[in-house]
């Protein structure tokens, strides 16, 4: 489900193509996110993120919702 949410966020901003800066930032994010990944025997990836508390989860959910809503 989280993968679908990220794919949706990528579609929310359709008029914005890749720029050298966005490609550089994507690589930085990819490197940082890869530290949270484990590859299973079938090749799928599992992301594990540790949050300090429920408030951090709520803040993350609200931030993603604002990003998604802002694209319309």
Steps between C-alpha positions, in 0.01 A plus 500: 500500500784739578646436155170604347500817710847594377404424140195723543715783635720469194194543278364797698755732340466405132630825347834482673763313307833383631767765536866451586418618853202265543707208368779582745253525788335172396838327516566645848158380618558160339831460681349598834190284455709200395640492853151397618459215248534126520483283187310172535580174323246579226664838430230716659604781730381558854536847648525533874471845652519563871289789626536633853128504576143519367531877455777448243272264305218754510732779384625285211145409394385863513805622307442245223131594489584870463742422217239287324222756549721786380544342160135539403 
